[in-house]
Amino acid sequence: MKIFLNIIITIALVAVTFFGLGPVLLADGSKTERLLTLLVVLALYFLLVLALKWVKKRYR
């Protein structure tokens, strides 16, 4: 179960990196739009890292 959850969280991190940082770095929108996207991406990273820590703590 631990390996399965680690794989799911890793795939989610890769997806957030690919689909989240691309619009932040390459978007041609306004600075406000880019900043809002960056905040959402950082919040998703934070939640995924918390989930990863919880999985590692729970399934030692």
C-alpha positions in Angstrom: 0.0 0.0 0.0 2.9 2.4 0.8 4.5 1.9 -2.6 1.1 2.5 -4.3 0.5 5.7 -2.4 4.1 6.9 -3.1 3.7 6.3 -6.8 0.3 8.2 -6.8 1.9 11.2 -5.0 4.9 11.1 -7.3 2.7 11.2 -10.4 0.7 14.0 -8.9 4.0 16.0 -8.2 5.1 15.5 -11.8 1.7 16.5 -13.1 1.7 19.7 -11.0 5.2 20.5 -12.2 4.4 19.9 -15.8 1.0 21.6 -16.0 1.5 24.1 -13.2 5.0 25.6 -13.7 4.6 25.8 -17.5 1.8 28.5 -17.3 3.7 30.3 -14.6 6.9 30.6 -16.6 5.7 30.7 -20.2 2.3 32.4 -19.9 1.7 35.6 -21.8 -1.1 36.7 -19.4 -0.9 39.5 -16.9 1.4 39.5 -13.9 -1.6 39.1 -11.6 -2.7 36.0 -13.5 0.8 34.5 -13.4 1.1 35.3 -9.6 -2.3 33.7 -8.9 -1.2 30.6 -10.8 2.0 30.5 -8.9 0.2 30.6 -5.6 -2.1 27.8 -6.6 0.9 25.7 -7.7 2.8 26.3 -4.5 -0.3 25.4 -2.4 -0.6 22.1 -4.4 3.1 21.4 -3.8 2.6 22.1 -0.1 -0.4 19.8 0.1 1.3 17.0 -1.8 4.4 17.2 0.4 2.2 17.0 3.5 0.5 14.0 2.0 3.8 12.3 1.3 5.0 13.0 4.9 1.7 11.5 6.2 2.1 8.4 4.1 5.7 7.9 5.2 4.8 8.4 8.9 1.7 6.2 8.8 3.2 3.3 6.8 6.7 2.8 8.3 
